[in-house]
Amino acid sequence: MKTVTAILFFTVLPHLTFADTYIFEDTTISEGSDWGRVYVYNTFPAITHVTITGGQIDGYNGYSDTHLSFIGGISTKPVDLRGNATAEITSGEITGLSCHANSSALFSGGTIPGQIFVEDQSTITITGGAYGKLNLKHSAVAHIRGGQCLEQITVNSTNYRDVEFWIYGLDFAYDPDVGNYNGGQLTGTWANGTSFSSDLGLYWTFGCITLANPMAFNCPIPPEMDFNKDCVVDSLDFALFLDAWLDCNLEPIEACTRK
């Protein structure tokens, strides 16, 4: 198990109690509930990768050039990404997710019962899982290809800062006269046949908003390097590639040469 560096700058192991955990190197969290809130920084020029497969944390802060792979476990407080930080959430439960300042996240599985909040030229891609609310503001970009919204979606573009809201599915339609939330209701069917329905509230100044691509989505031939299977090769795929950089399964282990 890899070690982590605490705020007092000495090495600790899981199950020792500290209010917060500060990480500066590639780390895997697989058990324990005494991590507190996890803060992750990069050591330039390397990207710091954190993989969480189990256990419990009390929130996560990822800063510039860091990557989170949340594969299992629980975060009792939101995951916060800033300044080119990236995350891939495939399972487990996270209270909420916030993306700020050019950060990006892929949500493909698991549960986010609270809010997904995206702003400041950050990008969220949702291909699966269930989430409570999706709140898009101030130059946010959202690509929705699957999953279920349990409560509502809000799109708020102000001060000439457009929000891009892309839906990839079948027969999507927006009815402004239906829904329990200010706005209307968005309905449609994903490519796998699963139906989707959510209240959709639209708020903007001077009409600066883009609702785009309510058309059928099909990916008959996925790109070769599309590691997250969303039919687009982008920075999220690059982050997954870096996550596996220099992994070696040769037997015996001595046959693996790391340069």
N, C-alpha and C positions, 0 to 999 in steps of 0.2 A: 504494500500500500504506500502511495506517495504521501509525503509529509506536506504540511501547510505551515505558513509563517504567520504568527499571531501579531497583534498590534505591539506587543512588547518585544518583538523581533527575536523570539526563540521558538524552536520547533516543538509542536505539540501533536498529539495523536487524538483520534476521535474519543468521545466520552469524557474528556476533560472539560470542565465548565468554564467558558469565557463568554462575555456578553456578545462579542462579535468575532468573526473570523476573517482575516485578511489574507488573500491569496495572490501570489506573484508568479507561480509556476503551474504547469499542467497538473491537475489534481482530479481524482475521482472520489466522490462521496457515495458510499454504498450502504451505510448504516449509521446509527446513532441519532440522538435528538438534541445534542448539546452544542450545535454549531452556532447558534444565534443567527444574526443576520450576516450573510456572506458578501464581502466586498472583493471584487476581482479587478486587478490592474495588469497591464501588459509590461513586459520588459523589452523595450524596443531593440531590434526590429521584430522580435518574435511575437506571435499571437499567443495569448494565454488561453488554454482550453480547460474548461471545467465540465466534467461529466457527472451527472447525478443519477444514480440508478436505484436509490432507496434511501431510507432514513427520513429525517425531517429537518428543515431549515426554517428560520423565521424571516424569510425574505432574501432577496438577491439584488445586488447592485453591480452591473457590468459596465465598465468604462471603455474608452477607445481601444480598438483592436483586441477585444476579448470575445470568446465564443462559449456559449452555454449549450450543452446537450442534456436536456431534461428527459430522461428515459423512464423514470419511476420515482417514487417517493412523494413527499408532501412539502409544499411551501406554504406556511400559515399566513404569510404576508406577501404582497405583490413582488413580482420580478420587474426590475427597473433597468432599462437599457439606455445608454447615452453615448454619443460621439462615435459612430461607426461600430458599436458593439452589435453582435449578432447572437441569435438564439434559435434552437430547433427544439420544439416541444412535441414529443411523440406519445407520451403516456404520463400517468401520475396526475396529481392535482395541484394547481397553483391558484392562490386566492385571486390574483389579478395580474395583468401584464401591461406595462407602460413602455412605449418606444418614443424616444426624443432624439433630436439632433442627428439625423442621418443614420439612425440605427435601423435594424431590420430583424424580423422574426418570422419563422415558419411554424404554424400551429397545425399539426396533422392528426393529433390524437390526445386523449386524456380529457381533463375537465378544468375549465376556468370559470368557477361559479360567479365571480365578480365581473369586473370590467376589463376589456381590452381597450387601451387608450393610445392613440397614435397621433403625432404632430411633428412639425418642423422637419419636413422632407424625409420622414421615416416611412418604412414600408412594412405592411403586414400581409402575409399570404396565409390563407386559411383553406385547408383541404380536407379537414375532418375534425373530430372532437366536438365538444359542446361548450358554449360560453354564454355568460349571462347577458352582457351588453357589449356593443362595439361602438366606440366614440371616436370619430375622425374629425380632426381640426387642423387648420393652418398648414396647408401644403402636405397633408398626409396622402399616402397612396395605399389603397387596399385592393388586393386580388382575392376574390372569394370563389373557390372552386368546389366547396363542400362544407360539411359540418352543419351544426344546428345552433341557432341563436335562441336562447331561452326567454329573453325579455325583449330587447329593442336595439335598433341601430340608429345612431344619430350622426348626421353629416352636417358640419358647421364650417362654412368657408367665409372668412372675414378679411377685410383690408386687402382685397385683390389677391389673396393667397388661395388659389384653387385647391380643392380636394378632388382627387381622382378615385372614383369608386367603380371598380370593374367587377362585373358578375359574369361567370362562365357557366352556363347551364342551358336548360331547355325551357322554352316558353315562359321566360321570366316577364313579369308585368308588375307595374306599380299603380295601385289604385289610391288616389289621394282622398277618397271619401270613405275609406274603410280603415279600421284600426282603432285601438284604444289610446294610442299615443298621439301627440301633436304631429300631424303629417298624414300618413296613410299606411298602406300595407304592401309589402313586397312578397310576391309568391312566385314559385317556379319549381323546377325539378332538376336535380343534379344529373350528371351523365350516367351515374350508376343506378338511376331510377328512384332515388330517395327524394321525397318531396321536401320543400323548404317554404316556411312562412314566417315572417317577422314584421312587427311594426317598424316603420321607417320614418324618422323625423328629419326634415330638411330645414336648415337654418343658414342664411347667408346674407351678406351685405353686397349690394349691387349685382346680385345674381351670379357670383363667381363660384360655380360648382360644375363638375363634370360627372354626369351619370352615363356610363359608357358600356357598350358591348353586352346588351341583354340578349345574346344570341346563343345558338347551340355551340357547345364546346366539345371537340373531339380531338383525340391524340392517337391516331392509328400507329404512328412510328415515333416513339419517344426518342429525343436526342441521346446520343451515346453517353454523354457526360451529365445527364440529368439524374443526379444521385438521389434527389428528394422526390422524384417522380411527379413533378408538377408540369412537365412538358416544356419547361423553360430552363435554359442553362444560364445561371446568374451567380451573384455573390454568395447566395446560400449554398449552392453546389460547391463553390470554391472552398467555403468554410468546412463542409463535410470532407472534401478532399484533404485539406490540411489536418483535420482531425485524425485521419488514418495515415498520415505521412510517416514513413519508416516503420509502420507495423510489419511484423514478420512472423509467419507461422511455420517456418521451416523446422524440420526435425533432423538432427538435434538442434537445440537452440543456438549452439556454437556456430551453426552454419549461417546465422544471420550476421551480416557485417554491416555496422552502422558507421557511416563516414561523418 
